[in-house]
């Protein structure tokens, strides 16, 4: 997966296939099936995700072990150096300072000086190595290699010097530039404020040769200085140990009787220290440069090329811990904790490194479970991720996207989703991801957001929209979170706004997949909210149905979305769920064209067989809209579809829902519609045959329809109908009795109540 930054426009690209995979919906039962509550969306206290994969070996263990071994060399060399320094100052220069040969005196002095230089440079090398792992994108010349590869070497140097002079002249009178600093606070619009402090990568140590003092180059200078010092120490020590020219020592001279042994010990200590240090450097270069240890670990961690910086930074940190404390301290480090610490930093470069590592580990199936567990149990990290969602500076797009991706994975586990939703302001932060570049804003906040993105046409709005909807979908699996989503100011209108799809968009053959995917995700989320049970569900259905564009957006999808049956099905299921509320039922029926479009889909012959689920869903929606709603029943009768409904009783795909709709029309239309419903008697033979021969759901529905259809027939017409169908009344009575006994045993005879509606098929069964 390409998570890189485009070289041309700086935009972030995220594959549509991945977002489509992440946003796939979960199967749902029909509204007429027994309702088991929102708790069935997850598995009790289990996770929302797939079963946990076996834990993978942490690749960074190779780095911590390597840091331990190098630290042993370093501490051994440092210990010998300290012993040699003490020996030289106390024994030689203190005890034999006067009697030392002139040559030995200067050799000892030079060795102590160069060893002191090496130790001093060594203590600061790691600091500069850390600095070298930060971003140096603002540096004008990045390395000597870039200069050597240019055919205009001298010209480049002159340009570098000129830029350094120009930059110094642009400084403020107090010697500091006013520039953006990642450490600074943020404005109300989410962008970084201008700071009056330096960042370490910008400090011109020498104004006319700034490129010489780049962090990576300074660390190299210190490294070469240490190698030169150690090599000089080896040469000087070997010269003395081989020649043994310690001056003339006369017999009986008690002042010099131990001088030779003392000098041998000192030169041996100096030689051993220098050799250990050179062995350390050789081992480091062999593992890093020849064996490619850092590259090997990077590949095992599945990090991109940019991850080399984070791997190197991790090694330096582990090595620093081993050197500065116990040699075993570095073994306690791991990449996830390391990245979480960087994410909490105030430096934009460190935040980016931490975000990249955590995001990659979160998305990697081998490390995902362990990473999510560590993040999920660290509330401060979750709060940091939520905070990052509010960052609207286009330069921080990758950090923000990575945080959104991590939260989308984190919300996939039930306990973590509760923690995310429980953070104050979390849903408001997630709502900020639903900003679009087509929204006409009137509030100060939204006007500010438009100003930020005005000059950034390549900002990944749709990517953040998709991730925001995905996070909300995973949070909505929990009943309490659904209530919080509904109570978050301005969030529901944003969600409903994404269900809007123009006719051009739905009919265009070359439509962008991301646009359809966004509409699909928003419909899935609205469906989840609308199907919530209890008082929370009642409140959400009222809120959703009262929004002006909810029903109209779904109507447009039903009217123009024949090329996108999945969108139609989701829209129909939303209407079915909203119909559980009486007021919502009236609003849907009163919206011009909704009932007509549902019947067009229900009776359509052009829909392929593999998309028949859309026709079934439309029938269920019509049955729910007609249930206990006299006004909707009258609206349906005005559409003159009664004859087609009677004919649909002969179609296996449609007859169950056609029977439900006809039964509701007969039950709730009222006595003044008797003449309009008289034509339903033509369906009685079909109904009776279904009652006598069919089983299960169709039989149950037909019993209810038969009870209503016989109301429109006289006794003579009933007898004629029985004779024409070849069925005796006693046989029908016995069959119905068997059905009732069977349903009593299975519990179906009990009226199964869902909010404000009844799903029992026997509610009107009376003969």
N, C-alpha and C positions, 0 to 999 in steps of 0.2 A: 504494500500500500504506500502510495506516495504521499508523504506528509511534509514534503519540502515546500520551500517558498519559491515561487516563480521568479526567475532572474529578470524577466522583462517587466512585469507589472507589480511584483511583490505580493500577489494574491495567494491565498491559501486554497489548495485544491483537495477536496475529499471525494472519493469515488461515490457515484450515485448508487452503485451496486451494494456498497457496504451499508449506506443509510437505508436502502430498501430492505436489506436483510435484517437490520436492527429494528426496523419499524413494522415488521410483519405482525399482523393481528393474530389473535388467538380465537379458536373456535368458540361459538356461542350457541346455546340451544334456542329453539324457537320460543317466542313469548308465551305460547300456550302450553309448554311443558311445565311440570312442577318447578317452582322457583326455590332454589336452595340458598340464595343469598350471595352476597358479594364475597363471602369467605371462600367460596369455591374457586375464586380466581387464583388463589395460591394454595399451597398445601400445608395448612396449619402453621406451624412454626418454621417450616422449611423455607428454602430459598426460592426465588422466582426463577432462577437460572437452572441450567442443566446440571446433572449430577457432578459432584466435585471430581476433578481429574487428579491422578496421583501427583504428589508434590515433586517438582523438578529440582535437580541439584542446582544450587546457586552458582552461576559461572564466576561471580566475583570472588569466590573463595580462592581461586588461583591468584588473584591480585593480593588478597590479604596475607596469604601464605608467602608470596614473593616479598611483600613488604616486611614480614617478620624476619625472613632470612637476611635481607639486606640490612635491616636494623641491627641484627646480631653482628654483622661485619662492622657497621658504623660504631656501635657501642664498644666493641672490642678495641677498635682503632682509637676511639676517644679515650678509653681507659688506659691503654698503653701510652698515649700521648700525654695524659695527665701524669702518669707515673714518671715518664721521661722528663717532663718539665720540672716536677718536684726533685727528681734526682739531680738534674742539672743545676737548679738554683740552690738546693740545700747542700748537696755533696760536692759537686764540682766547683761551681762559682762561689759557693759559700766556704767550703773547706779547703779547696785547692786553687782559689782565685789567683793567689800570688805566685804559686809554684807552677801554674799551668804554662805550657809552651805557648808562644804567641800564636802559632798556627792553630793549635787546639782551641785556644780561647776564641778566635774568630770563627772557626768552624762551628763550635757550640753556639756562639751568638747568632750566626747566620741560620743555623738549623732551627733555633728557637724562634727567630723572627719569621722565617717562612712557614713554620708549623703554626705559629700564631696567626699568620695571614690566612693559612688554609682553614683553620678552625673558625676564624671570624667570617670568612666568605661562605663556609659551609652552613653556618647558623642562619645566614640570610638568603641562601640559595632557594630554599623551599618557599620563602615568602614571595620571591620573584617568580618562581615556577607557578605558584597559585595565580599570581597576577597575569601570567602569560596565558592561562586558560580562559581568561575573560575575553569578551568581545573586543576586538581592536579594529572594528570596521571603520571607526573614525580616523584611525591612523593613516597617514598619507602613503607611507611606504611600509609594507607589511613584513618584509624580511629581506636579508641580503640575497637570498636566492632569486627574488624577483628582480633585483638590480643586476645580478650577474647574467640573468637570462636576457636582459635587454641589450640591444646593440647600441644604445645611446646611454651608456653607463654614466658618463660625466654629465650629460645633459640632465639625467634624472637626479643626480646629486645636487646640481645647481637649482633645479626646480624645488627640491625638498628644502634647501636652505632658504630659497626665496619665500616659500610658503610659511616656513617657520618665522621669518622676519615679519611677514604680513600679519601673521596670527598674533605675534607679540604686540604689534602696534594697535591691534583691535581690542586689546585687553582694557579693562576698566582702569581708572587711575590708581586703584588700590591693588592692582595686580591680579584680579580675578575676572574671568569671563562670566557673563550672565547667560546661562544656557539651561537646557533641559537636563534635569538630574533625576534618575529613577528613584533616588532616596527621598525626593521631595513629596509633599502632600499632593492631594488631587483636588481639582476643582469640582464644582457641583455636577458638571457634565461628564465626569469620569476621566478627564484627561489630566496628564501630569502638569503641575505648575512649573513655572520657570524658577530655577534655583540660583543662588549666588555662591555656590560651592563648587569645588572641583570634583571630577571623577578621576580615579587613579590612572586611567588609561590616557588621560588628556594632559597630564602635567608635563610641561616642557622643562626638563631639568636643566638643559643647556639650550638657549633659544636658537642658536644657529646650527645645531646638529641634533635636532630632536629625534630623527629617525635612528640615530645611533643608540639612543637610550630607551628604545621600546622594551617592554617587559621581557619578551622572549629572548631578546638579544642580551639584556643584562644578565639573565640567568645563565646564558651560554658563556658570557665573560667570566662569571664567577666559577663556573664548572671548569673552564680551561685554566683559570688561575689555580684552582685546587690541584689539577693534574700536574701543572708545572711545578707547584710547590712540592708535591709528593715525589715527583721525579727527581727534583734537585736534592731532596732529602735522601733518596736512595743513593744517588751518585756520591754525595758527600760522605755518607755513612760507610758505603762500601770502600771508598778511597782510604779512609782511616782504618777500617777493619782489616783490609788486605795488607797495607803497608806497615801498620803499627808504628808509624813515626811519631811517637809521643814525646820526642825530645830526649835529652840525656838524663838518665836517672842513675846517680852514683850509688855504689853499695854503702849501706849504712846510713843513707839519707832517710831518716825516719819521716820527714815531711812528705816524701813522695813514694813511700813503700807500697801504698794501695792505689796510687794514681792510675797505673796501667789497667788494673781490674775495673776501677770506677769508670774510666773512659770506655772500655770494652762494653760494659753494661749499658752505658748511655747510648753509644752508637748502635748497639744491638736493639735497644728499645726504639730508637728513632727509625731504624731500618724495618723492624717488625710493624711499627705503626704505619709507615708509608706503604709497605707491601700489602697490608690488610686493606688500606684504603684503595689501592690500585686494583686489588682483587674484587673489592666491592663494585668499583666502577666497571671492571671487566664483566663481572656477573650481570650487572644492570644492563650494559650494552648488549650482551649476548642474549639475554631474555627478551629485551624490548626491541632491539634492532634486528637481530638475527632470527630469533624464534618467533618474533611478531606476537608477543604475549598480549599486548593491548588490542591488536587487531583480532586476535583469536577470541578474546573475551567479548569484544564488541559484536562479533558475529554470533557468538553463542547467546548473547542477550538480545539478538535481533534488532540492534540499534542501527540507524542509518549512519552514513559517513559523518554527519554532524555529531554523532554520539561519541566520536573519538575524544572530543574535548571533555565530555563528562566522565569517560573511562579514565583518562589521564588525571583529571581532577580528583577522582575517587582514589586512585593509587597514591597521589601525593598526600591526601588527607590521611589515609591509612598509615603511610610511612611516617608522617609527622607524629601521629599518635604513638606509634611504636618507639620512635626516637625520643620524644619529649616525656613520655611516661613509661609505663611497663611495656616490654616488648610484646605482650599479649593483648594490649589495648586495641590494636588495629584489627585483631581477629573478631572483635565485637561489631565491626561495621558491616553494613549490607547496603546494597544499592537503593533499596526502597527508603530506608531511614535517611540515607544520604540525600536522596532526591527530595524528600519531605522537608528536610532542613533547608535546602536551597530554595524551595518554593516559598518558605516563610521569610526569606531574605528580603531586604529592601532594594537590592540591586536587580535591575531588569535583566542583566545577563545571567545572573544566578537563577532568577525565577524561570527564565527560558530553559536553562539546562535542566532544572528540576522538573519542570512541566513536561519536557520531551521524554525524560526517562520514565516518569510515572505513567504518562499516557501510553507509552510503548509497552511497559510491563502490564498495564491494566488491560490492554487489548490483546496481549499475547496469551493464548490458551494455556501455555505451560506455566506462566507466572501469575495469571490473572487472579486465581483464588487467594493465593498468599498475599498478593499486593492489596487486593480489596479488603482482606481481613485486617491488614495493618492500618490501612487508611480508615476503615470503618470504625476501628476502636480508638482512633485518635480524633477527638472532636475538634481540636484546634485546626487540624488539616482540613476537615470538612468545612469548617467555617471559612478557612482561607480560600478553598475552591469556590464556595458560594460568593465570597467577596469579589473574586476575580471576574465573575460573570457580569459585574457592573462596570468593568473597565471598557471604555468605549473609544480609547485611543486606537486609531487604525494601526499604529506601529506595534501594538500589543495583540494583534489579531490572533497570532498563533498560540500565545499563552492562554487567551480567553477560550479559543476553540479546544485546546487540550483540556482545560478545566471542565468544559461542558461535556466532552467525551468521557472523562473520568466519572463525572456525576451521573451520566447516563448508564454507565456500567455499575456504579455504586448503588444506584436506585433499584437495580435488578434484584437485590437481596432485601428481604422483608425488613429485617432489623435495621439495615442501613437506610432504607427508604424512610423509616420512621424517624431516624436521627436527622436526616436531611430536612424533612418537612418540619421537624421540631425546632430548627434554628430560626431565631427571630429574623424576619425579613427574607427568608430563603425563597419563598414563592415570588416575592417581588423581584428578587434577583433573577430567578428563572424567567419571569415575565419580560425582563429586559432583553432576553434572547429573541423575543418575538417581534422585534423592531423590523420594519420593512422599509424599502426605499420607495414605496408607492403610497405610503400613508400621508394624508394631508393633515398636518398637525396644527393645533391651535394653542396648546399649553406651552408654558415656558420650557419645560423639560424636553418635550418632543421637538420644539424649534431648535433647541441647543443640539439635539442629536442630529438633526438634519444639517446643521452647520458643520458638525464634525465630519460627516460622511460626504459632504458636497463635492470635495475634490478627490474622493477615493471611490471611483466607479467600480473597482474590482473587489471591493470589500465583500466577503462571503456571507451576504445576508441570508440567502436560502439555506446555507449550511447551518448557521446558528438557529434559524427558524426550525429546521428539522430536528436538531439536537434538543432545542427547548421543548418541542412537542413530544419527543421521545422520552425525555425526563418526566414530563407531566403524565404521560401514559403509564409509565412504570409506577409513579407515585399514586396514581388513581386506582391501582389495584387494591389499595387499602381504603376501607370505608371512611375512616377519620380523615385521611388525606383528601378524599373527595370533597368533604365539607370545607376543608381549608382552602381548596382551590376555588370553590364557589364563593367563599367569603373574601378572597383577595381582591382588592379594589382594582378594577380595570382589566382583570385577567380573562374572565369569560368573554367580554366583547372582542378581545384580541383573538381568542381561539375561534370564535364564530366567524371573525373576519377572514380567517384562512380557509373556511369552507366555501368561500366565493370562487366560482369558476365561470368565466364568460363563455358564451356560445362559441366564439372563435377558438378558445383554448380547448374546449371539449371536442370540437369537430376537426381540429387541425391534425393532419397526419404526421407532421414534423414537430409536434409539441415537445418541449424540453421535459425529459423524465422527472427532473427535480420538481417541476411545477405540479405535475399530477401527484407525485409522491407527497408533497406538502398538503395538498387537498385531502388525500387519503388519510394521512396521519391525523389531521385535524378532525375529520369525520370519525375516525376510530376513537379519539379522545372524547368527543362529544357523546358518542354512543356509550362509552364507559360511564360517563357522568350521568347520563340520562337513565341508565339501567340500575343506578344505585337504589338500594331498598331503604325502608324506614323513613323517618322524618327528614333525614338528610336528603334522600332521594326526592321526596316531595318538594323540598325547597329548591333543589337543583333543577327539577323539571319545570317548576314555575319560572325560575330565573331564565332558563334557556328559552322557554316558549314565549316569554314576554319580550325577548329581544326581537327587534323589527326584522332583522335580516336572516334569522334562523330558518324559518319556513321558506322564505323566498329563495334563499341560496339552494336549499334542497330541491325546491321545485324546478329551478333552472337545471340542476343536475339530472333530474328525472326527465326533463323535456329534451335536453340536448346531449345526454351522456350515453347514447346507445353504444358508442365505441368503448365505453369504460363501465362495464357492468358491475365491477366491484364497487365503484363509487356509488352507483345507483343502489346497490344492495345495502351499503352502509347508511345512505340517506334514508332509505325505507325503514331500516331497523331503528333509526333515531326517531322517526315519526311514530313507529309502533310503541317505543318506550314512552315517548311524550304523551301518547294517548292514554296512559294510565291515569293522568290528571284530567278531571272534567273540563277545567278551563282551557287547558292545552288542546283537548279534543275539539273544542269549539273554535279555537283559533286556527287550527290546522284545516278544519273543514271550511271555515270562512275565508281562508286564503284562496284567492282566485286560481283555479286550475289544478290544485293539488290532487283532489279526488279524481279528476279527469285523467291526469297523467298516470295515476296509479292504475286506473282501469285500462288505459292504453297499454301499459306494460303487462298487466294481468292477462289480457286477451291477445297480445301480440303473437303473431305466427312467425315473425322474422327472427326471433331470438333463437340462436343455436341451442341444441339440446344440452351442451355442456354448460350453458348459462341459465338453465331452467330454475336455478335457485333464486334468481332475481324475480321471476314470476311468482314463485311460492311466497317469497317475502312480501311482495306487493299484496297478495291475497290476505296474508296475515294482518298486514297494516290496515287494509280496508275493513276486515272483520272487527278489529279493535276500535277503529274510528266509528263504526256503526253501533258498537255495543253501548247500551244505555244512553244513546245520544239521538233524540228525536230529530233535532235539526239536521244532523248529518244524514240520517236516514231519508229525510225529505230531499236533501240535496242529491243523494244518490238516485232517488226515484226520478228527479228532474233530468238526470243524465240519460234516462230511457235505456237502462242496461239490464232490466229485469229478464227480458227474453234471452239475452246472451248468457246471463247467469244460470238460467234454467238449462240452457244447452250445455254449459260448462260442467253440469253434473254428470255428463256422459264422458268427459275427458279425465282419464286417471290422474293426470298431473294437477288438475284444477278442482276436482269435485269436492275435496275436503273443505277448502277455503270458500268455494262457491256456496256450499251448504251452510257454512257459518254465516256468511254475509246474508243469505236469504233468510235464515232463522232470525237474525237480528233485525232485518227489515220488517219481518212479520211481527216481531215482539214489540218494537219500540216506535214504529211509525205512527201509531194511533189509529182510532176507529175511522177517522175521516179519509183514510187512505185505502179503505177496503176495496174499492173498485180498481185502484191502480195495482193492488197486489193479487187480484183475482186470478191473474195469469199463472200464479205459482202452482195452481192445481194441476197444471200439465206435467209437473215434475213428480207427482205422487207415485205413479207406477215405478219410476226409477228409484225413488226413495224406498218404497216397500221391498223391491227386489234386493236393494243394498242391505236393508235391515235383516232380511231372511238369509242372505247368502254370504255377506261379507263379515269380517271380523275386526276387532280392535277399534282403532280410532275412527275409521270411516263409518262403521256400524253405529258407534256412539253418536257421531255427529248427525247421521241420518235419522236416528230416533228422535233427537231434538227437533229437527226440521219437520219430521212427520207430525209431531204434536202440534206444530204451528200451522202446517199446511191444511190439516183436516178442519181447522176453524173456518176456512173459506169454502167449505163444502157442506151441502145438506146431507141428510141421512140417505136419501135416494142416490145422490151422486157418490156417496161413499160406498154404498153397496155395489153400484155399477163399477166403480173403480176396483173393488176387491175381486169382483167376478172377472173383469178384464185382465187383471194381473194373475188370476189363478191362485189367489191366496185366500184362505179362510181367516175370519176374525179370531177364531179360537187359536189357530196356529200362530198368528201374530202376537196374541196376548201371551201365549206360552213362551215365545221367543223373547219377548220383552222381559218377562219374569226371569228367564235364565240370565239375561244380560244384567238385570239388577242384582241378582244373587251373586253373580261373578264379580261385579263391581263392588258389592258390599264386602266381599272377602279380600279384595285387593285394596280397599280403601278409597277407590275412586268415587264412591257415592257421596263421600264427604265433600262439602263445598270448599275447594281450595282457594283461599282468598289471597289475592295480590292487591297492592294498594289501590283501593277504590274500584276494583273490578273483580269479576269472578271468572275463573278459568274452567269451571266444571261444565261438561257438555250436557248435563241432565237438569240444568236449572229450569228449563221449560218443558220437561218431559211429562206430559199428561195426556192420556187417551180417553 
